[in-house]
């Protein structure tokens, strides 16, 4: 398994574990070309979707997709390890960005090789570090599961 895939997979499980601890019901989706990594249901039945992006060294790269800016119930969680990936006694830095605010933290890449991608870095994301409250208070969700 490549380091990139291992980093992303470890991060999805890490974020899922935090969400469980916060009281969410969590499902991790499977596959290599997925747009949603985690589906989480809050205690009030509202669903949110999450795309986890992880790196050991910045920048984070994202496929350009203007539709992301419109998803009210979707979050991007950026997991930055730096040199801490193998240090299990140290947590990675976590940045939680609602999709509707993503345009504030991404930049187009000037290299023509990556013209279909955006990038972001921890310095662009600083206002979103450990902002779990954005997920906990998310009242913009269009989806709600009816309990039977």
Buried (B, 14 or more C-beta within 10 A) or exposed (E): EEEEEEBBBBBBEBBBEBBEEBEBBBBBEEEEEEBBBBBBBBEEEBBBBBBBBBBBEBBBBBEEEEEBBEBBBBBBBBBBBBEBBEEEEEEBBBBBBBBBBBEBBBEEBEEEEEEEBBBBBBEBBEEBEEBEEEBEEBEBBEEEEEEE
